[in-house]
Amino acid sequence: MKSSKFFFTILFCLLIEQIPSPFSIAQEKILPLDEVFFKSIEEIIIKSIHYGKIPGVVLFIGNQEKILYRGAFGNRALIPKKLPMTIDTIFDLASLTKVVATTTAVMQLVEKGRLSLEDPVYRYWPEFKNNGKEAITIRHLLTHRSGLRAGLESPQKCMGVETVLNLILSEKPIVPPGTKFIYSDINFQILGELVRRISDKPLDQYCSENIFKPLKMKNTYFNPPLSLRKRIAPTQYQHQSKGKMLWGEVHDPTAYAMGGVAGHAGLFSTAGDLSLFAQMLLNEGDLRGVRVLTPQSIEQMTTPQGVPDNSPLRGLGWEIDPFSLCLGRGTSQIKPYGHTGFTGTSIWIDPVSKIFLILLANQVHPDGKGDVKPLREQITSLLFTTLNQAFPDSLSYSSLPSWKEMEEHQIPNNGVKTGIDVLKAEKFAPLTGLRIGLITNHTGIDSTGQCTIDLMMNAPVLKLKILFSPEHGLYGYQEGKVNSMIEPSTGLPVYSLYGEVRRPTKEMLKEIDAIVLDLQEAGVRFFTYLTTMGYTMEVAAKEKILFYVLDRPNPLTASFVQGPIPNKGFESFTAYYPLPIRHGMTMGELAEMFNVEKKIGVKLQVIKMRNYKRTYWYDETGLPWINPSPNLLTLTSNILYPGVAMVDGSNVSVGRGTDKPFELLGAPWIDGKELSLYLNGRKIPGVQFTPMDFTPLSGPFKNEICHGIKILLTDRNRLNSPHLGMEIASALFQLYPKDFMLDKILELIGSPEILMAIKNGKDPRSMAQSWQEPLQQFHRLRSKYLLY
């Protein structure tokens, strides 16, 4: 497949031992504020990952009712194995523990009258009354004004909770309590101990019973169980771990010494769980009828407390206006609040717009040299600026427009259910009693992000026996030949259909009753998942094995049919059947066509989608975007791919190894200004061109400066992408006939006549006329197999 990331994502099977490149994105635009805003966010994140600031990130944006945006970008692990970032990745929250667990627990105890904010600590911990600490109150601890220093010395020498607590008792304030802000882990270590003493339960047990379980935060733990390791983002090699990579064990040395349970660090969670917590805060302590805190507690926690001059604004536990972004709020008490964690985690909440942002990264992986701070502040600043423009005069909630009013300008979420969603809803009834071989990869997930592999492994009515992977492997990031393997979390064999063989062998299928295919393709003829499907259907027919296709959307809509059809004799792994470049069909529809027109004769069943219309672009389905292949990072790149990839086999770079594959095109021998001027003069509907120099990290001219163009998509509904490809090929040959290797694009075009027309200087517009009659014939054939 010449498209030759995944998601991430958003969203994908977490199973796997290897990983896509840092540019992998998986995202879901459920209710975008603004398309320009989200595209800007994506560009910021991809750039940060590209330059090695972080291995990957999960971003959730939502309001008090729903998630507005969620995305998984890059990798959650680089060492010892590469693993893709996914939306349900579990992170070491580090200091977010202070606000999510400890502050909440303390405020619950205040509400119950078990303690008072003005009480001295020694009232609950008598031994604390020494070394000048008798004046330190609960409020001092929550606002970091206790006068205690930032942290204990030599925590790696602290072995056990009692040792740490004794070190705390020996501490002396370095300034009088209440006189200076000093951000201190010791403060929250003390608060964690107070929760234990007052509730008579360890902090982890108290928080589980009184915060996490009531809020249905099912992925939030101190000391997460080993069974969840495959979903956890590792952090760093540490001395206290005897040189091993911390993976599910807390990164903070003192929390590690305390057995993973401490008031300042130790909590692990997902962005989804933290979203529930943020929604609870925005709903004044209540989430779907479950009350965790009173409105009065929320107000105290998130209102600036009296602090010394020039100190950061603090609530109780929370930092107020954490990135100093209050551009239009004046002196209003209603300001954003949030917190950050050393490992790269953060939560930001704006009580005016009722918007929250959760950004989770493991910046310390693998060597402690990452830096998420610029990314965090850029994204938060961009969000706040957008909200500030939407609510420029808002100092109270009553003046805000309703979300119903705001939604009028947003891309619809049409709630499409894919084949796996439908099959799951039917409790896998069509597969009852069958032994299954599953063809899938990272794109095989349901609309909630659950992996098809996991869903089938847990389905009692069937037996998942083997896995097959297409080009790019099970995890969607590999280039070139892919080896077979064992999937580590299930122990199932994974037979590569893009390695030693391209078709399943009889030996592979000896214990199989049915083959199920769940793959997201790109809507393009030369995308090789189509050939893998066709080849496997042929083998299944020969071996009398049932074949099921779990249908998925055509990301380019299934309504546009565009481009030339290859001549007879040009069948190949990138042209299984004579289709136009944009075929306008789904995988299920193509399977029906292949089965009849190629006389395959397999017993085929397509599990159709629900709520799907042919006219939907992928971002209108409500499904999370997962890169179908390593260089289809966004829907924009997928839209341009059918055209730009037509010259991919020649001696040009199409942006592989950059953050804009198929949006860039260049070579050392191209004059970018000249090419952009020429193509803009062609007035190609739906696109514009600007000169651009770039240095690809892979593909032709790896690590060389390429002069060329950036392709700007201006109207996706007007763009005929195969026509764009013809225009580009023609321009390169007309401007650089001695440099551009035109003949090398023949395989993907599949027509020597088109190649000759380009050489003869024929206008690409007139060339397009030559394939209109074949297209009309294909339209008539296609109509027999449409399912939607």
ZAMARGU-4260 file (C-alpha; in steps of 0.2 Angstrom, whole numbers, plus 5000, padded with zeros to 4 digits):
<rodrens>
0) 5000/5000/5000 | 5008/5016/4994 | 5000/5025/5008 | 5013/5019/5017 | 4999/5028/5060
5) 4993/5026/5069 | 4982/5033/5085 | 4983/5030/5092 | 4973/5036/5100 | 4958/5037/5105
10) 4959/5026/5104 | 4964/5008/5100 | 4969/4990/5107 | 4982/4992/5120 | 4989/4975/5118
15) 5004/4977/5109 | 5022/4976/5110 | 5027/4988/5097 | 5022/5006/5092 | 5018/5019/5079
20) 5029/5033/5076 | 5028/5049/5087 | 5016/5056/5074 | 5002/5044/5078 | 4986/5051/5082
25) 4969/5044/5087 | 4956/5056/5091 | 4937/5059/5093 | 4929/5076/5088 | 4913/5073/5097
30) 4908/5091/5099 | 4922/5103/5092 | 4922/5121/5098 | 4929/5126/5081 | 4938/5117/5068
35) 4952/5129/5067 | 4955/5128/5085 | 4956/5109/5085 | 4968/5109/5070 | 4979/5121/5079
40) 4980/5109/5094 | 4984/5094/5084 | 4998/5104/5075 | 5005/5109/5092 | 5005/5092/5099
45) 5012/5083/5084 | 5027/5096/5084 | 5030/5093/5102 | 5031/5074/5099 | 5041/5076/5083
50) 5055/5086/5092 | 5056/5073/5106 | 5048/5084/5120 | 5037/5070/5125 | 5034/5052/5119
55) 5015/5054/5118 | 5000/5063/5125 | 4981/5060/5129 | 4970/5075/5128 | 4952/5077/5134
60) 4942/5092/5133 | 4924/5093/5140 | 4911/5102/5149 | 4900/5097/5164 | 4889/5086/5153
65) 4900/5078/5140 | 4917/5075/5132 | 4919/5088/5118 | 4936/5081/5111 | 4947/5067/5115
70) 4963/5061/5107 | 4978/5050/5110 | 4994/5055/5101 | 5011/5046/5099 | 5018/5033/5110
75) 5015/5028/5128 | 5031/5018/5129 | 5048/5019/5120 | 5058/5008/5131 | 5059/4993/5133
80) 5046/4991/5120 | 5037/5003/5109 | 5018/5004/5113 | 5005/5016/5106 | 4997/5029/5116
85) 4978/5026/5118 | 4964/5035/5126 | 4963/5023/5140 | 4981/5023/5144 | 4984/5024/5163
90) 4996/5037/5169 | 5006/5040/5185 | 4997/5056/5190 | 5011/5062/5202 | 5005/5078/5211
95) 4988/5077/5204 | 4986/5065/5218 | 4986/5081/5229 | 4970/5087/5222 | 4961/5072/5216
100) 4963/5061/5231 | 4970/5070/5246 | 4961/5087/5245 | 4945/5079/5241 | 4947/5067/5256
105) 4951/5081/5268 | 4936/5092/5262 | 4925/5077/5265 | 4931/5075/5282 | 4928/5094/5285
110) 4910/5092/5279 | 4907/5078/5291 | 4914/5088/5306 | 4929/5076/5308 | 4941/5091/5307
115) 4942/5109/5305 | 4953/5119/5292 | 4959/5131/5307 | 4964/5116/5318 | 4982/5114/5321
120) 4989/5098/5314 | 4995/5092/5331 | 4977/5090/5337 | 4976/5075/5326 | 4994/5070/5327
125) 5001/5074/5344 | 5019/5070/5340 | 5019/5084/5327 | 5020/5097/5340 | 5038/5099/5340
130) 5052/5109/5331 | 5042/5124/5329 | 5027/5116/5320 | 5014/5118/5333 | 5006/5133/5324
135) 5004/5124/5307 | 4986/5122/5303 | 4976/5111/5290 | 4973/5127/5280 | 4992/5131/5280
140) 4995/5113/5273 | 4982/5115/5259 | 4988/5132/5253 | 5007/5128/5255 | 5010/5141/5268
145) 5016/5129/5282 | 5034/5136/5281 | 5040/5118/5278 | 5052/5115/5264 | 5048/5107/5247
150) 5053/5089/5251 | 5062/5077/5262 | 5081/5074/5259 | 5087/5058/5252 | 5070/5049/5250
155) 5079/5034/5242 | 5085/5030/5259 | 5068/5031/5267 | 5062/5013/5268 | 5044/5011/5274
160) 5030/5023/5279 | 5036/5024/5298 | 5053/5030/5292 | 5046/5044/5282 | 5034/5049/5295
165) 5048/5050/5308 | 5058/5061/5296 | 5042/5073/5294 | 5041/5074/5313 | 5060/5079/5314
170) 5057/5093/5301 | 5057/5112/5306 | 5049/5126/5297 | 5061/5136/5287 | 5050/5152/5288
175) 5036/5155/5301 | 5019/5147/5296 | 5007/5158/5286 | 5021/5170/5280 | 5027/5163/5264
180) 5021/5152/5250 | 5032/5136/5248 | 5026/5123/5237 | 5029/5107/5248 | 5026/5089/5245
185) 5028/5087/5264 | 5012/5097/5267 | 5002/5083/5258 | 5012/5069/5265 | 5005/5076/5282
190) 4987/5077/5275 | 4988/5059/5269 | 4993/5054/5286 | 4979/5064/5294 | 4966/5056/5283
195) 4972/5039/5289 | 4972/5044/5307 | 4955/5053/5307 | 4945/5040/5296 | 4955/5025/5303
200) 4957/5019/5285 | 4973/5020/5274 | 4972/5034/5261 | 4970/5023/5246 | 4956/5013/5254
205) 4947/5029/5260 | 4948/5037/5243 | 4942/5021/5234 | 4927/5020/5245 | 4922/5038/5246
210) 4928/5046/5229 | 4933/5034/5215 | 4919/5021/5217 | 4905/5033/5219 | 4911/5043/5204
215) 4913/5026/5194 | 4932/5030/5192 | 4935/5012/5188 | 4953/5015/5182 | 4960/5025/5197
220) 4971/5017/5209 | 4986/5018/5221 | 4997/5003/5216 | 4987/4998/5201 | 4986/4979/5199
225) 4999/4970/5188 | 4986/4964/5176 | 4984/4982/5170 | 5002/4985/5166 | 4999/4984/5147
230) 4988/4999/5149 | 5000/5009/5159 | 5012/5022/5153 | 5030/5019/5160 | 5040/5033/5167
235) 5059/5031/5171 | 5073/5021/5177 | 5076/5025/5195 | 5088/5021/5208 | 5075/5016/5221
240) 5068/5003/5208 | 5085/4995/5207 | 5088/5001/5190 | 5072/4994/5182 | 5060/5004/5172
245) 5046/5010/5183 | 5030/5003/5175 | 5015/5004/5186 | 5025/5009/5201 | 5025/5027/5207
250) 5039/5038/5200 | 5040/5049/5216 | 5054/5043/5227 | 5046/5047/5243 | 5029/5039/5238
255) 5039/5024/5232 | 5047/5022/5249 | 5030/5023/5257 | 5024/5008/5247 | 5015/5018/5233
260) 5002/5027/5244 | 5005/5045/5249 | 4996/5061/5250 | 5007/5070/5238 | 5009/5056/5224
265) 5005/5039/5220 | 4988/5039/5211 | 4986/5032/5194 | 4972/5036/5182 | 4966/5039/5165
270) 4960/5055/5156 | 4942/5047/5156 | 4941/5045/5174 | 4948/5062/5178 | 4935/5069/5166
275) 4922/5062/5178 | 4931/5070/5192 | 4931/5087/5183 | 4913/5085/5179 | 4909/5082/5197
280) 4918/5099/5201 | 4909/5108/5188 | 4892/5102/5194 | 4896/5108/5211 | 4901/5092/5219
285) 4887/5081/5211 | 4889/5069/5197 | 4873/5060/5190 | 4865/5061/5207 | 4880/5055/5217
290) 4886/5069/5228 | 4905/5069/5233 | 4907/5086/5239 | 4895/5101/5244 | 4895/5117/5233
295) 4902/5126/5248 | 4918/5115/5248 | 4920/5117/5229 | 4919/5136/5232 | 4932/5135/5245
300) 4944/5124/5236 | 4943/5135/5220 | 4942/5152/5227 | 4959/5162/5230 | 4963/5161/5249
305) 4972/5175/5258 | 4990/5173/5253 | 5006/5184/5255 | 5009/5197/5242 | 5017/5191/5226
310) 5013/5173/5229 | 5004/5162/5217 | 4985/5162/5219 | 4980/5146/5228 | 4963/5139/5233
315) 4963/5124/5245 | 4974/5112/5236 | 4971/5119/5219 | 4981/5132/5210 | 4970/5147/5204
320) 4973/5153/5187 | 4988/5141/5185 | 4995/5148/5169 | 4991/5167/5172 | 4978/5167/5158
325) 4964/5177/5165 | 4964/5189/5151 | 4947/5196/5152 | 4941/5192/5170 | 4948/5207/5179
330) 4947/5205/5197 | 4933/5192/5197 | 4935/5178/5209 | 4928/5166/5196 | 4945/5161/5188
335) 4951/5145/5180 | 4959/5132/5192 | 4970/5117/5190 | 4985/5107/5195 | 5000/5099/5187
340) 5011/5083/5190 | 5029/5081/5188 | 5027/5066/5177 | 5018/5077/5164 | 5000/5077/5169
345) 4989/5092/5171 | 4970/5096/5174 | 4963/5114/5170 | 4945/5119/5174 | 4937/5135/5169
350) 4921/5138/5179 | 4914/5152/5168 | 4913/5142/5152 | 4911/5126/5162 | 4925/5118/5151
355) 4939/5107/5157 | 4955/5101/5149 | 4965/5086/5154 | 4982/5083/5147 | 4992/5068/5152
360) 5009/5064/5146 | 5024/5054/5153 | 5037/5067/5150 | 5050/5058/5161 | 5050/5043/5150
365) 5062/5036/5146 | 5077/5046/5153 | 5069/5061/5163 | 5073/5073/5149 | 5056/5077/5142
370) 5047/5094/5144 | 5028/5095/5143 | 5027/5112/5150 | 5028/5122/5133 | 5015/5111/5126
375) 5003/5112/5141 | 5004/5131/5142 | 5002/5133/5123 | 4986/5122/5123 | 4979/5129/5138
380) 4982/5147/5132 | 4974/5143/5115 | 4959/5136/5124 | 4957/5150/5136 | 4959/5163/5122
385) 4945/5154/5112 | 4934/5154/5128 | 4938/5172/5132 | 4933/5177/5115 | 4917/5167/5116
390) 4913/5175/5133 | 4922/5192/5134 | 4911/5200/5147 | 4906/5185/5157 | 4909/5186/5175
395) 4895/5174/5180 | 4887/5159/5174 | 4870/5167/5171 | 4876/5177/5156 | 4883/5162/5146
400) 4874/5155/5130 | 4867/5138/5132 | 4877/5123/5124 | 4862/5120/5113 | 4865/5138/5106
405) 4884/5134/5104 | 4881/5118/5095 | 4873/5126/5080 | 4890/5130/5073 | 4898/5113/5076
410) 4901/5098/5066 | 4888/5085/5069 | 4891/5069/5079 | 4880/5057/5070 | 4883/5042/5082
415) 4888/5030/5068 | 4890/5012/5075 | 4902/5001/5066 | 4901/4983/5063 | 4910/4978/5079
420) 4898/4990/5088 | 4883/4981/5081 | 4891/4964/5084 | 4894/4968/5102 | 4876/4974/5104
425) 4870/4958/5097 | 4881/4949/5110 | 4891/4941/5095 | 4876/4930/5091 | 4881/4928/5072
430) 4897/4920/5078 | 4890/4908/5091 | 4899/4892/5092 | 4912/4897/5079 | 4931/4896/5080
435) 4937/4913/5074 | 4952/4919/5064 | 4952/4938/5065 | 4960/4950/5053 | 4963/4966/5061
440) 4975/4979/5067 | 4976/4995/5078 | 4960/5001/5069 | 4950/4987/5075 | 4941/4996/5090
445) 4923/5000/5094 | 4916/5017/5096 | 4921/5018/5114 | 4939/5013/5111 | 4938/4995/5116
450) 4948/4983/5105 | 4940/4970/5094 | 4953/4957/5100 | 4948/4960/5118 | 4930/4960/5114
455) 4931/4944/5105 | 4942/4936/5118 | 4929/4940/5131 | 4914/4934/5121 | 4908/4918/5128
460) 4899/4912/5113 | 4914/4910/5102 | 4932/4905/5102 | 4945/4917/5095 | 4960/4906/5090
465) 4971/4916/5079 | 4975/4933/5072 | 4980/4940/5055 | 4988/4957/5052 | 4989/4966/5036
470) 5002/4978/5029 | 5010/4989/5043 | 5007/4975/5056 | 4995/4973/5071 | 5000/4990/5077
475) 4999/5000/5061 | 5017/5008/5061 | 5028/4996/5052 | 5035/4999/5035 | 5040/4985/5023
480) 5040/4966/5027 | 5031/4962/5043 | 5035/4946/5053 | 5022/4935/5061 | 5022/4935/5080
485) 5014/4930/5096 | 5002/4943/5103 | 5008/4945/5121 | 4992/4949/5131 | 4982/4935/5123
490) 4996/4922/5118 | 4987/4921/5101 | 4998/4918/5086 | 4998/4933/5074 | 5001/4928/5056
495) 5007/4942/5045 | 4999/4943/5028 | 5012/4956/5022 | 5028/4945/5026 | 5032/4928/5020
500) 5015/4926/5013 | 5001/4937/5007 | 4987/4924/5009 | 4983/4913/5024 | 4989/4895/5022
505) 4979/4879/5024 | 4989/4875/5039 | 4985/4892/5047 | 4966/4888/5045 | 4966/4870/5050
510) 4956/4874/5067 | 4946/4889/5060 | 4927/4889/5056 | 4926/4907/5051 | 4937/4922/5047
515) 4931/4939/5053 | 4939/4955/5046 | 4939/4972/5055 | 4950/4985/5047 | 4948/5003/5043
520) 4953/5007/5025 | 4957/5024/5017 | 4944/5024/5003 | 4957/5022/4990 | 4960/5009/4977
525) 4979/5006/4980 | 4976/5004/4999 | 4982/4986/5002 | 4969/4981/5015 | 4957/4979/5000
530) 4969/4966/4992 | 4972/4957/5009 | 4953/4955/5011 | 4951/4949/4993 | 4965/4936/4994
535) 4959/4930/5011 | 4941/4928/5004 | 4948/4917/4990 | 4957/4906/5002 | 4941/4905/5014
540) 4931/4900/4999 | 4943/4886/4994 | 4944/4879/5012 | 4925/4881/5014 | 4927/4894/5029
545) 4914/4907/5033 | 4919/4925/5030 | 4912/4940/5040 | 4916/4958/5037 | 4913/4971/5051
550) 4909/4986/5041 | 4917/5003/5044 | 4915/5020/5036 | 4924/5026/5020 | 4933/5041/5027
555) 4932/5051/5011 | 4913/5048/5011 | 4906/5034/5001 | 4897/5046/4988 | 4912/5052/4978
560) 4918/5041/4963 | 4934/5048/4955 | 4949/5045/4945 | 4955/5032/4932 | 4952/5014/4932
565) 4968/5003/4929 | 4969/4994/4912 | 4967/4975/4911 | 4984/4967/4915 | 4988/4980/4929
570) 4982/4969/4943 | 4993/4969/4958 | 4994/4970/4977 | 4989/4989/4975 | 4975/4985/4962
575) 4966/4969/4967 | 4951/4974/4956 | 4949/4987/4943 | 4942/5001/4954 | 4943/5020/4952
580) 4956/5028/4963 | 4941/5034/4974 | 4929/5020/4974 | 4916/5027/4985 | 4912/5011/4994
585) 4914/5003/5011 | 4924/4987/5015 | 4908/4977/5016 | 4901/4983/4999 | 4918/4979/4991
590) 4918/4962/4999 | 4901/4959/4991 | 4907/4966/4974 | 4923/4955/4975 | 4913/4939/4979
595) 4902/4941/4964 | 4912/4949/4951 | 4928/4939/4954 | 4917/4923/4956 | 4925/4920/4973
600) 4910/4911/4980 | 4914/4912/4999 | 4900/4911/5011 | 4900/4930/5016 | 4891/4940/5029
605) 4893/4959/5031 | 4889/4966/5048 | 4882/4982/5043 | 4884/4999/5052 | 4870/5008/5060
610) 4866/5027/5058 | 4878/5028/5043 | 4875/5039/5028 | 4886/5038/5012 | 4888/5057/5012
615) 4897/5057/5029 | 4915/5062/5030 | 4924/5053/5044 | 4923/5068/5056 | 4904/5068/5054
620) 4902/5050/5060 | 4906/5053/5079 | 4920/5040/5078 | 4937/5042/5084 | 4950/5045/5071
625) 4964/5032/5070 | 4977/5033/5057 | 4973/5019/5044 | 4992/5018/5041 | 5008/5027/5047
630) 5007/5042/5036 | 4988/5045/5036 | 4989/5055/5052 | 4973/5066/5050 | 4958/5066/5039
635) 4966/5080/5029 | 4980/5069/5024 | 4968/5055/5020 | 4958/5067/5009 | 4974/5073/4999
640) 4981/5055/4999 | 4972/5049/4983 | 4980/5063/4973 | 4997/5066/4980 | 5001/5047/4982
645) 5000/5045/4963 | 5017/5052/4962 | 5023/5044/4978 | 5032/5030/4968 | 5043/5043/4959
650) 5058/5053/4965 | 5049/5065/4976 | 5045/5066/4994 | 5027/5067/4998 | 5030/5072/5016
655) 5033/5055/5024 | 5043/5057/5040 | 5036/5074/5043 | 5021/5080/5053 | 5011/5084/5036
660) 5012/5068/5025 | 5003/5071/5009 | 5001/5089/5013 | 5019/5092/5008 | 5028/5088/4991
665) 5046/5092/4987 | 5063/5087/4981 | 5080/5095/4981 | 5078/5098/4962 | 5061/5107/4964
670) 5059/5126/4965 | 5045/5128/4977 | 5040/5146/4972 | 5040/5141/4954 | 5029/5125/4957
675) 5017/5134/4968 | 5015/5148/4956 | 5012/5135/4942 | 4999/5125/4952 | 4990/5140/4959
680) 4988/5146/4941 | 4979/5130/4936 | 4965/5135/4948 | 4962/5117/4955 | 4946/5117/4965
685) 4947/5114/4983 | 4966/5117/4986 | 4979/5131/4986 | 4998/5130/4986 | 5012/5139/4995
690) 5031/5137/4994 | 5038/5126/5008 | 5055/5119/5012 | 5055/5103/5023 | 5067/5089/5029
695) 5059/5072/5029 | 5065/5059/5041 | 5060/5045/5030 | 5057/5040/5012 | 5066/5048/4997
700) 5078/5061/5002 | 5078/5056/5020 | 5087/5070/5030 | 5089/5081/5015 | 5081/5098/5013
705) 5067/5097/5000 | 5061/5112/4991 | 5043/5111/4986 | 5025/5115/4991 | 5013/5114/5005
710) 4995/5109/4999 | 4981/5119/5008 | 4964/5110/5008 | 4951/5124/5006 | 4936/5114/5001
715) 4935/5095/5003 | 4919/5094/4994 | 4925/5103/4978 | 4942/5093/4977 | 4944/5079/4965
720) 4959/5072/4972 | 4964/5060/4957 | 4963/5076/4946 | 4975/5084/4959 | 4987/5070/4956
725) 4986/5072/4937 | 4989/5091/4939 | 5004/5088/4950 | 5012/5074/4939 | 5009/5085/4924
730) 5017/5101/4932 | 5032/5091/4938 | 5035/5084/4921 | 5032/5101/4912 | 5044/5110/4924
735) 5057/5097/4927 | 5057/5085/4913 | 5075/5080/4916 | 5073/5077/4934 | 5056/5070/4937
740) 5055/5051/4934 | 5037/5050/4927 | 5037/5032/4922 | 5038/5027/4940 | 5020/5032/4943
745) 5013/5020/4931 | 5010/5006/4943 | 4998/5017/4953 | 4989/5025/4939 | 4988/5009/4929
750) 4986/5017/4912 | 5001/5019/4899 | 4989/5030/4889 | 4988/5043/4904 | 5007/5043/4905
755) 5009/5046/4887 | 4996/5060/4888 | 5007/5069/4901 | 5023/5067/4891 | 5014/5074/4876
760) 5009/5090/4887 | 4990/5086/4886 | 4980/5097/4898 | 4975/5086/4914 | 4957/5093/4912
765) 4955/5084/4895 | 4964/5069/4902 | 4950/5067/4915 | 4938/5066/4901 | 4946/5050/4895
770) 4940/5040/4910 | 4923/5047/4911 | 4915/5033/4902 | 4923/5019/4912 | 4918/5028/4927
775) 4900/5028/4922 | 4901/5009/4919 | 4908/5007/4936 | 4894/5018/4944 | 4881/5005/4936
780) 4891/4990/4943 | 4894/4998/4960 | 4875/5002/4962 | 4871/4983/4963 | 4882/4982/4979
785) 4878/4997/4989 | 4872/4993/5007 | 4868/5011/5013
</rodrens>
